Amino acid sequence: MNADMSMWIIAAVAALAGLVVMTHAALVGWRGWLDLRRLEIEGRRETAAPSSGARIEIADLRERIRKLEAIAAGVDL
């Protein structure tokens, strides 16, 4: 009877250890996913409000495109 009882105790301890390992792995994965989402949100904030230098550069590029399209159409500026 003693060997049978120890087998059940060992099985219960092994199952509990497995549960702890699986829970820890799931928690690490969850934290990693949250960190990834946090980085994505911060990246959106940075791209949502471009700096004044970037706005000037974009305006310059748009003006160049407008001029090139006018040249392609044969219009004098």
CORWO-V699212 format. One record per residue. RES is the residue in one letter. OMEGA is omega in whole degrees, 0 to 359 (NA if undefined). BURIAL is b if it has 24 or more other C-alpha atoms within 12 Angstrom, else e. Layout:
RES:OMEGA:BURIAL, RES:OMEGA:BURIAL
This chain:
M:182:e, N:179:e, A:178:e, D:179:e, M:180:e, S:177:e, M:179:e, W:178:e, I:179:e, I:179:e, A:180:e, A:179:e, V:179:e, A:178:e, A:178:e, L:178:e, A:177:e, G:178:e, L:179:e, V:179:e, V:180:e, M:179:e, T:179:e, H:179:e, A:179:e, A:179:e, L:177:e, V:177:e, G:179:e, W:179:e, R:177:e, G:178:e, W:178:e, L:177:e, D:178:e, L:179:e, R:179:e, R:178:e, L:178:e, E:180:e, I:178:e, E:178:e, G:177:e, R:179:e, R:181:e, E:181:e, T:183:e, A:183:e, A:180:e, P:180:e, S:182:e, S:177:e, G:178:e, A:178:e, R:179:e, I:180:e, E:178:e, I:178:e, A:178:e, D:179:e, L:178:e, R:178:e, E:178:e, R:179:e, I:179:e, R:179:e, K:179:e, L:178:e, E:178:e, A:178:e, I:180:e, A:180:e, A:179:e, G:180:e, V:176:e, D:179:e, L:NA:e
